[in-house]
Amino acid sequence: MNLILLQPGDLLDEHSARITDPRRLKHLHEVHQAQPGDELTLGLADGNIGRGRLTALDRHQACFALDALSQAPPPALDIELVLALPRPRMLARSLEHVTALGVKHITLLHSRRVEKSYWQSPELDPEKIRRHLLLGLEQARDTRTPRVILEPRFKPFLEDRLPARLANREGLLAHPGMDAACPRGLASPALLIVGPEGGFVPYEVEQLLAAGCRGIQLGERILRVETAVVALLARLSPL
Amino acid sequence: MNLILLQPGDLLDEHSARITDPRRLKHLHEVHQAQPGDELTLGLADGNIGRGRLTALDRHQACFALDALSQAPPPALDIELVLALPRPRMLARSLEHVTALGVKHITLLHSRRVEKSYWQSPELDPEKIRRHLLLGLEQARDTRTPRVILEPRFKPFLEDRLPARLANREGLLAHPGMDAACPRGLASPALLIVGPEGGFVPYEVEQLLAAGCRGIQLGERILRVETAVVALLARLSPL
């Protein structure tokens, strides 16, 4: 937790805030070993970041006096991510990784090799998803929560939503064996599509290419989804 | 397990092999749902990869008839990694990530902000480390096990070992706030040094720069160690 991300309900007034949730209190006590008087980095959800002073801390609450929160959060990555729904534990970690890297638009997509049971996982509960997004933001000192969209059917996504999503950004389909090496440092907005463990099936690859996506690959090595998304985003990122 | 990595003891003769360890048998049964007759990808430790046919499978053993293992493993990444020892769970995952990405030389280093207790972790047991390296190799269809060196004292590493390590490769110190952005697609061998959660302390940074390392950074975002190593390696990789 490199940033204490204040939600509107945490603000008492313009210059003070109080948090009461056990997770963050525990972190302040045990990891930060914070004491009243300590200066910490705070941010306002979807707003700026700055410094604040811990004025009180006990088992039930932490209170802060806020300086002007005048610093903009770090720049977002203008790469939207479409990820075939990974197995639940991998999903959790992937959400944290890509949020920390600055992705602001995440679509979780069904595809042939996604196990149907994954769509029933408690990890898809909006509150659970939100928790992983917050962990990614707190890690990277960011304040802007990504939007997460579930697409539990491949074809309606492909036919009804993808064309509009590609109107202003280049589609990149990361898939082993594609012709082009993953580009470095993109100069314009992109939508990155990453398949499931085992990859998209040939029909899905054909359809995504036919929809205008460019096929890219990272070489012979087969990577786990969570390794691959970080490697792809780091390589594509212009930041 | 995208590759069954045969150790010398698994070979019965030039054309047949048998594995008996519970981990891989379980994977063959439960994940691959393999049946005798199936063709699978196999590799010989530190050797080539190729195809083999499963000739027998039960609870105690899996037997394979091997074709000529004639394909070279994927190219290694000529970037040595020096990583401040992460907390145990992060260490396990980081070893798998970087092995899958093709790193062949990993040094785990002490630094001021590494908790002393981490050096007592059972995760540092050579057999445990080896297990994570094997998982990374099996994932990426690689056969060459990375070398892992423990450096539980910073100063002897800095003074006695680092100069020789930098004789033929450029040292890159990844640290927030350094002048240069992380380069893309290195043309020559490198040694990448990554600090602990919280970073190297200023004295350590000074000493590493004085030893000839170049300071690089990935931007304002503070990343978890396992995210940062993958992002850095993906960006530096010429492959």
Interface residues (C-beta under 8 A of the other chain):
Chain A: N2 P74 P75 E96 H97 A100 L101 G102 Q139 A140 R141 D142 R184 G185 L218 G219 E220 R221 I222 L223 R224 T227 V230 A231 L232 L233 A234 R235 S237 L239
Chain B: N2 P74 P75 E96 H97 A100 L101 G102 Q139 A140 R141 D142 R184 G185 L218 G219 E220 R221 I222 L223 R224 T227 V230 A231 L232 L233 A234 R235 S237 L239
